[in-house]
Amino acid sequence: MAEKKIATLFPGQGSQVVGMGLDLFETIPESRIVFETANDVLGFSLTDYCFGSNDEDGAQALEKLTHTAICQPALYTHSIAILAALRLSPDLVAGHSVGEYSALHACGALSFEDGLRLVRRRGELMAMAGQGRPAGMTAVIGLSAEAVESACEEVSTSESIVVCANYNAPGQVVISGDEGALRLAESALKSAGARKLVQLPVSGAFHSPLVSAAREALAQELANVTLKPPVCPIYLNVTAQPARDPEHIRARMLEQLTSPVRWFQSLQNMPEDLHFIEVGPRRVLSGLVRRTLGRKVKATSIGTAKAVATFVSG
């Protein structure tokens, strides 16, 4: 029987945990080099945020790590540190939100250093765009994407908007927008039969028009990096389709800032009978794969030195 093709997946914000990468740093030389390079490129100790310290409690450490401008480069670096240890040759890649930048490095389109600078700046810009306008994001469980879209359209006005931001899995959609519109949408969605609503701990309305203020500066950053043709297809958040043309990818990376992440549509558009490998600190994407494609799909999560060793030896 032929081996399954490998789809490597990279998570975005929400997957971070304090202590992530410490075991990789201490035991795997290739991973240690990635973390040390990140510290040098950024000009501060990213590892202090990832690993935490003994003089602060867990809540304080998590709050610091979760700040958008820190969280994005931290997740990117952690994923690439694992990737360096695995030495994988994926057949296709995809990343959720900021994870798309990790995927771009994994397929050879983006250098580690350029990707790191981009995600650091992207995080800063998104954090700034979220200031001064009360806004947020809410996960909606138990309704179809169409029902959620309809509720958002009904309550949005020119002054207060809410849109679908993440299509994570069938029956799991995240909405994003102004606080007032969010509350109205939540009420409408409860009435429509939503099983659960979860307000997310984020600093703004990401993947919505409300972060458009960051677009021009991000466009300048993207224009200054070299993108190479990827060695394998990357499924893009904006289109849910595979791409290999660098300039097409560059344009979609900018659009991604204010456009929804079409995650489950991307999974559904991928070839059948893949082995999905999630490269990151938790098992968020592996869960979304199973909810989208079924329990029989092969999905492996690799986020620790032990998981790396198990995978490499197996």
C-alpha positions as CSV (number, residue, x, y, z in Angstrom):
1,M,0.0,0.0,0.0
2,A,1.4,3.4,-1.0
3,E,2.2,5.8,1.9
4,K,-0.3,8.6,2.4
5,K,0.7,12.1,1.2
6,I,1.5,14.5,3.9
7,A,-0.4,17.8,4.5
8,T,1.4,19.9,7.1
9,L,-0.8,22.3,9.0
10,F,0.3,25.3,11.1
11,P,-1.9,26.9,13.8
12,G,-2.6,30.6,14.6
13,Q,-3.5,32.6,17.7
14,G,-5.3,30.6,20.3
15,S,-2.8,27.7,20.3
16,Q,-0.2,29.4,22.4
17,V,0.8,27.9,25.8
18,V,3.4,29.1,28.3
19,G,6.4,26.9,28.2
20,M,6.0,26.0,24.5
21,G,9.3,25.1,23.0
22,L,11.4,24.8,26.1
23,D,11.9,21.1,25.7
24,L,12.8,21.5,22.1
25,F,15.3,24.2,23.0
26,E,16.9,22.1,25.6
27,T,17.1,18.8,23.7
28,I,17.1,19.4,20.0
29,P,20.0,21.4,18.5
30,E,18.1,22.3,15.3
31,S,15.3,23.7,17.3
32,R,17.6,25.6,19.6
33,I,19.2,27.3,16.6
34,V,15.7,28.5,15.4
35,F,14.9,30.0,18.7
36,E,18.3,31.7,19.1
37,T,18.0,33.1,15.6
38,A,14.6,34.5,16.4
39,N,16.0,36.3,19.4
40,D,18.8,37.8,17.3
41,V,16.5,38.9,14.5
42,L,13.9,40.4,16.8
43,G,16.4,42.1,19.1
44,F,14.7,40.9,22.3
45,S,14.3,37.5,24.0
46,L,11.3,35.9,22.4
47,T,12.2,32.8,24.3
48,D,11.4,34.5,27.6
49,Y,7.8,35.0,26.5
50,C,7.5,31.4,25.1
51,F,9.1,29.7,28.0
52,G,7.9,31.9,30.9
53,S,10.0,32.6,34.0
54,N,10.0,31.5,37.6
55,D,9.3,35.0,39.0
56,E,5.8,35.3,37.5
57,D,2.7,33.3,37.8
58,G,1.1,31.4,34.9
59,A,-1.7,34.0,34.3
60,Q,0.9,36.8,34.0
61,A,3.0,34.8,31.7
62,L,0.1,33.8,29.5
63,E,-1.1,37.4,29.3
64,K,2.3,38.6,28.1
65,L,2.5,35.7,25.5
66,T,-1.0,36.3,24.3
67,H,-0.3,39.9,23.3
68,T,-0.8,39.9,19.5
69,A,2.6,41.5,18.7
70,I,4.3,38.7,20.8
71,C,2.0,35.8,20.1
72,Q,2.4,35.9,16.3
73,P,6.2,35.6,16.2
74,A,6.1,33.2,19.1
75,L,3.8,30.7,17.3
76,Y,5.7,31.2,14.0
77,T,9.1,30.4,15.7
78,H,7.7,27.5,17.6
79,S,6.3,25.9,14.5
80,I,9.5,26.4,12.5
81,A,11.6,25.0,15.4
82,I,9.5,21.8,15.3
83,L,9.8,21.7,11.5
84,A,13.5,22.0,11.7
85,A,13.7,18.9,13.9
86,L,11.3,16.9,11.8
87,R,12.9,17.6,8.4
88,L,9.6,16.9,6.7
89,S,9.0,17.1,3.0
90,P,5.3,17.9,2.8
91,D,3.2,17.3,-0.2
92,L,1.0,20.3,0.6
93,V,0.8,22.9,3.4
94,A,-1.7,25.3,4.9
95,G,-1.8,27.5,7.9
96,H,-4.6,29.1,10.0
97,S,-4.4,32.9,9.9
98,V,-0.8,33.8,11.1
99,G,0.0,30.1,10.6
100,E,-0.1,30.8,6.9
101,Y,3.3,32.5,7.3
102,S,4.7,29.3,8.8
103,A,3.3,27.4,5.9
104,L,4.9,29.7,3.5
105,H,8.3,29.0,5.1
106,A,7.6,25.3,5.2
107,C,7.0,25.2,1.4
108,G,10.1,27.2,0.6
109,A,8.4,30.4,-0.4
110,L,9.6,32.6,2.4
111,S,12.8,32.7,4.4
112,F,12.6,32.2,8.1
113,E,14.0,35.7,8.9
114,D,11.7,37.5,6.5
115,G,8.7,35.5,7.8
116,L,9.6,36.4,11.4
117,R,9.9,40.1,10.7
118,L,6.6,40.0,8.8
119,V,4.7,38.3,11.6
120,R,6.2,40.6,14.2
121,R,5.1,43.7,12.2
122,R,1.7,42.1,11.3
123,G,1.1,41.5,15.0
124,E,2.0,45.1,15.9
125,L,-0.2,46.5,13.2
126,M,-3.2,44.3,14.1
127,A,-2.8,45.3,17.8
128,M,-2.7,49.0,16.8
129,A,-5.7,48.7,14.5
130,G,-7.7,47.2,17.4
131,Q,-7.2,50.3,19.6
132,G,-9.8,53.0,20.1
133,R,-12.8,51.1,18.7
134,P,-14.5,48.5,21.0
135,A,-14.6,45.3,19.1
136,G,-14.0,41.6,19.4
137,M,-14.6,38.1,18.2
138,T,-17.1,35.3,19.2
139,A,-17.1,31.6,18.3
140,V,-20.5,30.3,17.3
141,I,-21.1,26.6,17.7
142,G,-23.9,24.6,16.3
143,L,-25.2,26.6,13.3
144,S,-24.4,26.4,9.6
145,A,-22.2,29.0,8.0
146,E,-25.1,30.3,6.1
147,A,-27.2,30.9,9.2
148,V,-24.3,32.8,10.8
149,E,-23.7,34.9,7.7
150,S,-27.4,35.7,7.6
151,A,-27.5,36.9,11.2
152,C,-24.4,39.1,10.7
153,E,-26.0,40.7,7.6
154,E,-29.2,41.4,9.5
155,V,-27.7,43.2,12.4
156,S,-24.8,45.1,10.6
157,T,-25.1,48.8,9.7
158,S,-22.8,51.2,8.1
159,E,-21.6,52.4,11.5
160,S,-21.5,49.0,13.3
161,I,-20.6,45.8,11.5
162,V,-20.0,42.2,12.3
163,V,-18.8,39.5,9.8
164,C,-17.8,35.9,9.6
165,A,-14.0,35.8,10.3
166,N,-13.1,32.1,10.6
167,Y,-14.9,29.2,9.0
168,N,-13.2,26.7,11.3
169,A,-15.4,23.6,10.8
170,P,-18.9,22.8,9.7
171,G,-21.0,24.1,12.7
172,Q,-18.1,26.2,14.0
173,V,-17.7,29.8,12.8
174,V,-16.1,32.8,14.4
175,I,-17.6,36.2,13.9
176,S,-15.8,39.5,14.2
177,G,-16.8,43.1,14.5
178,D,-17.9,46.1,16.5
179,E,-19.0,45.4,20.1
180,G,-22.5,46.6,19.6
181,A,-23.0,44.6,16.4
182,L,-21.4,41.5,18.1
183,R,-23.9,41.6,21.0
184,L,-26.8,41.9,18.5
185,A,-25.5,39.1,16.4
186,E,-25.1,36.9,19.5
187,S,-28.7,37.5,20.5
188,A,-29.9,36.7,17.0
189,L,-27.8,33.5,16.9
190,K,-29.1,32.3,20.2
191,S,-32.6,32.7,18.9
192,A,-31.6,30.8,15.7
193,G,-30.5,27.9,17.8
194,A,-26.7,28.3,18.4
195,R,-25.6,25.6,20.8
196,K,-22.8,27.7,22.3
197,L,-21.3,31.2,22.0
198,V,-17.7,31.8,23.2
199,Q,-16.3,35.4,23.3
200,L,-12.6,35.1,22.4
201,P,-9.8,36.8,24.3
202,V,-8.5,39.0,21.5
203,S,-7.7,42.7,21.2
204,G,-9.6,43.5,18.1
205,A,-11.9,42.4,15.3
206,F,-9.4,40.4,13.3
207,H,-10.1,39.2,9.7
208,S,-12.7,42.0,9.3
209,P,-12.8,45.4,7.7
210,L,-12.2,46.9,11.2
211,V,-8.5,46.2,10.8
212,S,-8.2,47.9,7.5
213,A,-6.0,50.6,9.1
214,A,-3.2,48.1,9.1
215,R,-3.5,47.3,5.4
216,E,-1.3,50.0,3.9
217,A,1.6,49.4,6.2
218,L,1.4,45.6,5.8
219,A,1.3,46.1,2.0
220,Q,4.6,48.0,2.3
221,E,6.2,45.2,4.4
222,L,5.0,42.5,2.0
223,A,6.4,44.4,-1.0
224,N,9.8,44.3,0.5
225,V,10.2,40.6,0.9
226,T,11.3,38.0,-1.6
227,L,8.7,35.2,-2.3
228,K,9.9,32.2,-4.2
229,P,7.8,29.6,-6.0
230,P,6.8,27.1,-3.3
231,V,8.1,23.5,-3.7
232,C,4.6,22.2,-3.0
233,P,1.1,23.7,-3.1
234,I,0.0,26.0,-0.3
235,Y,-3.8,26.2,0.3
236,L,-4.6,29.9,1.0
237,N,-7.0,31.1,3.6
238,V,-8.6,33.7,1.3
239,T,-9.4,31.4,-1.6
240,A,-9.4,27.9,0.0
241,Q,-7.5,26.9,-3.1
242,P,-3.9,25.7,-3.8
243,A,-1.4,28.3,-5.1
244,R,2.1,28.3,-6.4
245,D,2.6,31.7,-8.0
246,P,4.5,34.1,-5.7
247,E,2.7,37.3,-6.8
248,H,-0.7,35.7,-6.4
249,I,0.3,34.5,-2.9
250,R,1.6,38.0,-2.0
251,A,-1.7,39.6,-3.0
252,R,-3.7,37.0,-1.0
253,M,-1.5,37.5,2.1
254,L,-2.5,41.2,2.2
255,E,-6.2,40.3,1.6
256,Q,-6.0,37.8,4.4
257,L,-5.7,40.6,6.9
258,T,-9.3,41.7,6.4
259,S,-10.8,38.6,4.8
260,P,-12.2,35.4,6.5
261,V,-10.1,32.3,7.0
262,R,-11.8,29.6,4.9
263,W,-10.3,26.8,6.9
264,F,-12.8,24.0,6.5
265,Q,-13.3,24.8,2.9
266,S,-9.6,24.5,2.4
267,L,-9.6,21.0,4.0
268,Q,-12.5,19.9,1.9
269,N,-10.7,21.1,-1.3
270,M,-7.6,19.0,-0.5
271,P,-6.9,15.6,-2.0
272,E,-8.4,12.6,-0.2
273,D,-6.5,10.1,1.9
274,L,-3.9,12.5,3.4
275,H,-1.9,12.2,6.6
276,F,-2.4,15.6,8.3
277,I,0.4,16.7,10.6
278,E,-0.2,19.7,12.8
279,V,3.0,21.5,13.8
280,G,2.3,23.6,16.9
281,P,1.8,23.6,20.6
282,R,-1.7,22.2,20.9
283,R,-4.2,20.1,18.9
284,V,-6.6,22.8,17.6
285,L,-6.2,22.1,13.9
286,S,-6.2,18.3,14.3
287,G,-9.6,18.6,16.0
288,L,-10.9,20.8,13.1
289,V,-9.7,18.3,10.6
290,R,-11.6,15.5,12.3
291,R,-14.8,17.6,12.7
292,T,-14.6,18.5,9.0
293,L,-13.4,15.3,7.3
294,G,-14.5,12.6,9.8
295,R,-12.9,10.6,12.6
296,K,-11.2,8.1,10.3
297,V,-8.9,10.8,8.9
298,K,-5.2,10.4,10.0
299,A,-4.2,13.4,11.9
300,T,-1.1,13.7,14.1
301,S,-0.2,16.6,16.4
302,I,3.5,17.4,17.0
303,G,4.2,20.1,19.6
304,T,6.9,18.7,21.9
305,A,10.3,17.1,21.8
306,K,8.7,13.8,22.8
307,A,6.3,14.0,19.9
308,V,9.1,14.8,17.5
309,A,11.1,11.8,18.7
310,T,8.1,9.5,18.4
311,F,7.4,10.7,14.9
312,V,11.0,10.5,13.7
313,S,11.5,7.0,15.1
314,G,8.2,5.7,13.8
